[in-house]
Amino acid sequence: MNRYMRVSRSIMSVVSVVLVMAAFGCGGGQTPVPVEIRRFDRAAVEYAHAGDSLRSAIETDYESAIGVLRSIFGGGDDGGFMQDYADSRAVEVFAPDIEKRLPDLGDAQLRLGALRDGLGRVLPGMRFPSEVYGAVIPFNQSVVVADSIVIVGLNHYLGADYEGYAGFEGYRRNQKESRRMALDVAEALIGVSYPYIGSERSTVLSRLLYEGAVINAIVSADEDITVADVLGYTEDEYRWAQTHERDIWNAVISSDMLYSTDAGVAHRLVAPAPSTPLVNANAPGRIGRYTGYRIVRAYMEKNPDTDIELTLTPGFYDSLSTLPGSEYAPE
């Protein structure tokens, strides 16, 4: 299953976004107002041993989160669901480790505040959620976006060295650091507000441009976030991408991939993976996102009045004039 999930009242759609972020600070001017991440994970543990009065208070206080999680897991009324959830194997296993490894979410809350302010500036059509909750989500999804709330699966951010991730490949373990929590939320929100709208005529280029536009929006929203952060690259991986930018582009062109309408090819260029062998055996995973970002940046430099919001629409990423208008020509 994909990493991010959006839930409406009756329909659940999956927003796939898996990435890793290098460490970053909160510099760059005025300190943002943090976005509170409410600890539903702690409420669930408390619920398991609470009396009727406290249980009723928890059900009322966390009604929104309970409603969303119940739509995912299934279950009866709030009380019945909460009892099953609190007694679940996932909560039993992960809740103690979450408490040990993530006793404080201050850094993530501060970064969310910065992204909320920045995204509101560059993407005025995107609504930031009114409530954010931390919980145990025992699926591959780490972020759930539903109506006006977000639920973050804290069990997905326990650190690359966490014993429970030992069976994962290295590139997946590296995505499990708490410092990337806010970035995952930002990508999920962009994916929900400005989803990629593909068609039978959409090309590989269309998908690369969309992915590049997502990266551009995030780094434009917060100056402390780098392109390498969003790509999830180590310093060596990002350096490789920069050094081989022209080779990457030539490989895409020479293989007739750019205007292919094969969605499978596009997916292999942008999906999480240890490498991108379609381009080069040594290319880091999701290298197509890097190329897309470089084209979008070239376009923005040639057309500085372009709204960032526009680049996340089919009118930009499906347009035949976008690539020529960028004059993209890596050296």
C-alpha positions as CSV (number, residue, x, y, z in Angstrom):
1,M,0.0,0.0,0.0
2,N,1.1,3.6,-0.5
3,R,2.6,5.7,2.2
4,Y,0.0,8.4,2.5
5,M,-3.8,8.0,2.7
6,R,-6.6,10.4,2.3
7,V,-10.0,9.5,3.9
8,S,-13.3,11.2,3.1
9,R,-16.6,10.3,4.7
10,S,-17.2,7.4,2.3
11,I,-14.2,7.2,0.0
12,M,-10.6,6.5,0.7
13,S,-7.9,7.4,-1.8
14,V,-4.2,6.8,-1.6
15,V,-1.6,9.5,-2.0
16,S,1.8,7.9,-2.6
17,V,4.7,9.8,-1.5
18,V,7.8,8.2,0.1
19,L,10.8,10.2,0.7
20,V,13.7,10.9,3.1
21,M,14.8,14.3,4.5
22,A,18.2,15.3,5.8
23,A,18.5,17.1,9.1
24,F,17.5,20.8,9.0
25,G,17.1,23.6,11.5
26,C,14.6,26.4,12.0
27,G,16.7,29.3,11.0
28,G,15.8,32.1,8.6
29,G,14.2,34.8,10.6
30,Q,11.2,34.9,13.0
31,T,10.5,31.7,14.8
32,P,7.2,30.3,13.5
33,V,4.3,29.4,15.8
34,P,4.4,25.6,16.3
35,V,1.5,23.4,15.1
36,E,0.4,21.2,17.9
37,I,0.5,17.4,17.3
38,R,-2.0,16.0,19.7
39,R,-0.9,12.8,21.3
40,F,-3.7,10.3,20.5
41,D,-1.1,7.6,21.0
42,R,-1.0,8.4,24.7
43,A,-4.8,8.7,24.9
44,A,-5.1,5.2,23.5
45,V,-2.8,3.8,26.1
46,E,-4.6,5.7,28.9
47,Y,-8.0,4.5,27.5
48,A,-7.1,0.8,28.0
49,H,-6.9,1.2,31.8
50,A,-9.3,4.1,32.3
51,G,-12.7,4.2,34.1
52,D,-15.9,5.1,32.4
53,S,-15.7,8.8,33.2
54,L,-12.2,9.2,31.7
55,R,-13.0,7.0,28.7
56,S,-16.0,9.3,28.0
57,A,-13.8,12.3,28.2
58,I,-11.2,10.8,25.8
59,E,-13.9,9.8,23.3
60,T,-15.2,13.4,23.3
61,D,-11.7,15.1,23.2
62,Y,-10.5,12.9,20.3
63,E,-13.8,12.5,18.5
64,S,-12.4,13.7,15.1
65,A,-9.4,11.4,15.2
66,I,-11.5,8.5,16.3
67,G,-13.9,9.0,13.5
68,V,-11.1,8.9,10.9
69,L,-9.3,5.9,12.3
70,R,-12.6,4.0,12.7
71,S,-13.3,4.6,9.0
72,I,-9.9,3.0,8.2
73,F,-10.0,0.1,10.7
74,G,-13.7,-0.5,10.8
75,G,-15.6,-0.9,14.1
76,G,-18.8,0.1,15.8
77,D,-19.4,3.1,18.0
78,D,-16.6,5.3,19.4
79,G,-16.3,3.2,22.6
80,G,-16.2,-0.1,20.8
81,F,-13.6,1.1,18.4
82,M,-11.5,2.6,21.1
83,Q,-11.5,-0.5,23.1
84,D,-10.4,-2.6,20.2
85,Y,-7.8,-0.1,19.1
86,A,-6.4,0.4,22.6
87,D,-6.1,-3.4,23.0
88,S,-4.6,-4.0,19.6
89,R,-1.3,-5.6,19.0
90,A,0.0,-2.5,17.2
91,V,-0.6,-0.2,20.1
92,E,0.8,-2.8,22.5
93,V,4.0,-3.1,20.5
94,F,4.6,0.4,19.3
95,A,3.2,2.7,22.0
96,P,6.0,2.0,24.5
97,D,8.7,2.6,21.9
98,I,7.0,5.8,20.7
99,E,7.0,7.0,24.3
100,K,10.7,6.1,24.7
101,R,11.9,7.5,21.3
102,L,9.5,10.4,20.8
103,P,8.7,11.8,24.2
104,D,8.7,15.3,22.7
105,L,7.6,16.5,19.3
106,G,8.7,20.0,19.6
107,D,11.0,20.1,16.5
108,A,8.4,18.6,14.3
109,Q,5.7,21.0,15.6
110,L,8.0,24.0,14.9
111,R,8.8,22.8,11.4
112,L,5.1,22.2,10.7
113,G,4.5,25.8,11.8
114,A,7.1,27.1,9.3
115,L,5.6,25.0,6.5
116,R,2.1,26.1,7.3
117,D,3.1,29.7,7.0
118,G,5.2,29.1,3.9
119,L,2.7,27.0,2.1
120,G,0.0,29.5,2.8
121,R,2.1,32.0,1.0
122,V,3.1,30.0,-2.1
123,L,-0.1,27.9,-2.4
124,P,-2.9,30.2,-1.2
125,G,-5.5,27.6,-2.4
126,M,-4.3,24.9,0.0
127,R,-6.0,24.7,3.3
128,F,-3.8,23.6,6.2
129,P,-5.6,21.2,8.6
130,S,-7.1,22.6,11.8
131,E,-5.9,19.6,13.9
132,V,-2.9,17.3,13.7
133,Y,-2.8,14.1,15.7
134,G,0.0,11.6,16.5
135,A,-1.1,8.0,16.6
136,V,-0.2,4.4,15.9
137,I,-0.9,3.4,12.2
138,P,-0.1,-0.2,11.6
139,F,0.0,0.1,7.8
140,N,2.5,1.4,5.3
141,Q,0.8,4.8,5.4
142,S,2.5,7.3,7.7
143,V,0.2,10.3,7.1
144,V,-3.6,10.2,6.8
145,V,-5.3,13.4,5.5
146,A,-9.0,13.4,6.2
147,D,-11.3,16.4,5.8
148,S,-9.7,19.1,8.1
149,I,-7.4,16.9,10.1
150,V,-4.2,15.0,9.7
151,I,-3.1,11.9,11.6
152,V,0.6,11.1,11.7
153,G,1.7,7.5,12.3
154,L,4.4,8.1,14.9
155,N,5.4,4.4,14.7
156,H,6.9,5.3,11.3
157,Y,9.4,7.7,12.7
158,L,11.3,5.8,15.4
159,G,14.7,6.1,13.7
160,A,16.7,4.1,11.2
161,D,18.3,2.1,14.0
162,Y,14.9,1.0,15.4
163,E,14.9,-2.8,15.8
164,G,11.4,-3.1,14.4
165,Y,12.7,-1.8,11.0
166,A,15.5,-4.3,10.8
167,G,13.8,-6.2,7.9
168,F,13.5,-3.1,5.7
169,E,16.0,-2.2,3.0
170,G,18.4,0.6,3.9
171,Y,16.7,3.2,1.8
172,R,13.4,2.6,3.6
173,R,15.0,2.6,7.1
174,N,16.5,6.0,6.3
175,Q,13.1,7.3,5.7
176,K,12.0,6.5,9.3
177,E,13.6,9.5,11.0
178,S,11.5,11.9,13.1
179,R,13.0,14.9,11.4
180,R,11.1,14.1,8.2
181,M,7.7,14.0,9.8
182,A,6.7,17.6,8.9
183,L,7.9,17.2,5.4
184,D,5.8,14.1,4.9
185,V,2.8,16.0,6.1
186,A,3.5,18.8,3.7
187,E,3.8,16.5,0.7
188,A,0.7,14.7,1.7
189,L,-1.3,17.9,1.9
190,I,0.0,19.1,-1.5
191,G,-0.9,15.7,-3.0
192,V,-4.4,16.0,-1.7
193,S,-5.0,19.7,-2.6
194,Y,-3.2,19.4,-6.0
195,P,-3.3,15.7,-7.0
196,Y,-1.6,14.5,-10.2
197,I,-4.4,14.2,-12.8
198,G,-3.2,11.8,-15.4
199,S,-4.9,10.6,-18.5
200,E,-4.2,8.2,-21.4
201,R,-2.4,11.0,-23.1
202,S,-0.2,12.0,-20.2
203,T,3.4,11.5,-20.8
204,V,6.4,10.6,-18.6
205,L,7.4,14.3,-18.9
206,S,4.0,15.2,-17.4
207,R,4.7,13.1,-14.3
208,L,8.3,14.4,-14.0
209,L,7.1,18.0,-14.2
210,Y,4.4,17.4,-11.5
211,E,6.9,15.8,-9.2
212,G,9.3,18.6,-9.8
213,A,6.5,21.2,-9.1
214,V,5.8,19.5,-5.7
215,I,9.5,19.8,-4.7
216,N,9.7,23.4,-5.9
217,A,6.6,24.3,-3.8
218,I,8.1,22.9,-0.7
219,V,11.6,24.4,-1.0
220,S,9.9,27.7,-1.9
221,A,7.8,27.5,1.2
222,D,10.6,27.0,3.7
223,E,14.2,28.2,3.1
224,D,15.6,25.8,5.6
225,I,14.5,22.8,3.5
226,T,16.8,21.8,0.6
227,V,16.1,19.9,-2.6
228,A,18.1,17.0,-1.2
229,D,15.8,17.0,1.9
230,V,12.7,16.6,-0.3
231,L,14.3,14.1,-2.5
232,G,15.5,12.1,0.5
233,Y,19.0,12.0,-0.7
234,T,22.2,11.7,1.2
235,E,25.0,14.2,0.3
236,D,26.6,11.7,-1.9
237,E,23.4,10.8,-3.7
238,Y,22.6,14.5,-4.3
239,R,26.1,15.2,-5.5
240,W,25.8,12.3,-7.9
241,A,22.6,13.7,-9.3
242,Q,24.1,17.1,-9.8
243,T,27.3,15.8,-11.4
244,H,25.3,13.5,-13.8
245,E,22.4,15.9,-14.6
246,R,23.3,15.9,-18.3
247,D,23.8,12.2,-18.4
248,I,20.4,11.6,-16.8
249,W,18.7,13.8,-19.3
250,N,20.5,12.2,-22.2
251,A,19.4,8.8,-21.0
252,V,15.8,9.8,-20.8
253,I,15.9,11.4,-24.2
254,S,17.9,8.6,-26.0
255,S,15.6,5.9,-24.6
256,D,12.5,7.6,-26.0
257,M,11.0,7.7,-22.5
258,L,10.2,11.4,-22.3
259,Y,7.0,11.4,-24.4
260,S,6.0,7.8,-23.6
261,T,2.5,7.4,-22.3
262,D,3.5,4.3,-20.4
263,A,2.5,5.1,-16.7
264,G,4.7,2.2,-15.6
265,V,7.8,3.9,-17.0
266,A,6.9,7.1,-15.2
267,H,6.4,5.3,-12.0
268,R,9.8,3.6,-12.1
269,L,11.4,7.0,-12.5
270,V,9.7,8.6,-9.5
271,A,8.8,5.7,-7.2
272,P,10.8,5.0,-4.0
273,A,13.6,2.5,-4.7
274,P,17.2,1.9,-3.9
275,S,18.2,3.0,-7.5
276,T,16.8,4.1,-10.8
277,P,18.3,1.5,-13.3
278,L,16.1,2.8,-16.2
279,V,18.5,5.8,-16.2
280,N,21.7,4.5,-14.7
281,A,22.6,1.6,-12.4
282,N,24.2,4.1,-10.0
283,A,21.4,6.6,-10.1
284,P,19.7,7.0,-6.7
285,G,16.0,6.1,-6.5
286,R,13.4,8.6,-7.8
287,I,15.9,10.4,-10.0
288,G,13.1,11.4,-12.3
289,R,11.9,13.8,-9.5
290,Y,15.3,15.5,-9.6
291,T,15.0,16.0,-13.4
292,G,11.5,17.3,-13.1
293,Y,12.6,19.8,-10.4
294,R,15.4,21.0,-12.6
295,I,13.1,21.6,-15.5
296,V,10.5,23.4,-13.3
297,R,13.3,25.7,-11.9
298,A,14.5,26.5,-15.4
299,Y,11.0,27.4,-16.4
300,M,10.5,29.6,-13.3
301,E,13.8,31.4,-14.0
302,K,12.8,32.1,-17.6
303,N,9.2,33.0,-16.6
304,P,9.5,34.6,-13.1
305,D,5.9,35.8,-13.0
306,T,4.6,32.2,-13.0
307,D,2.6,31.3,-10.0
308,I,3.8,28.2,-8.1
309,E,0.2,27.1,-7.8
310,L,-0.1,27.0,-11.5
311,T,2.8,24.5,-11.9
312,L,0.8,22.0,-9.9
313,T,-2.0,21.9,-12.5
314,P,-2.4,20.0,-15.8
315,G,-2.3,23.3,-17.6
316,F,1.4,23.4,-16.7
317,Y,2.6,19.8,-16.5
318,D,0.5,18.5,-19.5
319,S,1.3,21.5,-21.7
320,L,3.5,20.9,-24.8
321,S,4.9,24.4,-24.3
322,T,6.4,23.9,-20.8
323,L,9.6,22.2,-21.8
324,P,10.4,24.5,-24.6
325,G,9.5,27.5,-22.4
326,S,12.0,26.3,-19.8
327,E,14.9,26.1,-22.3
328,Y,16.2,23.3,-20.1
329,A,19.7,22.3,-21.3
330,P,21.8,20.7,-18.6
331,E,25.6,21.2,-19.2
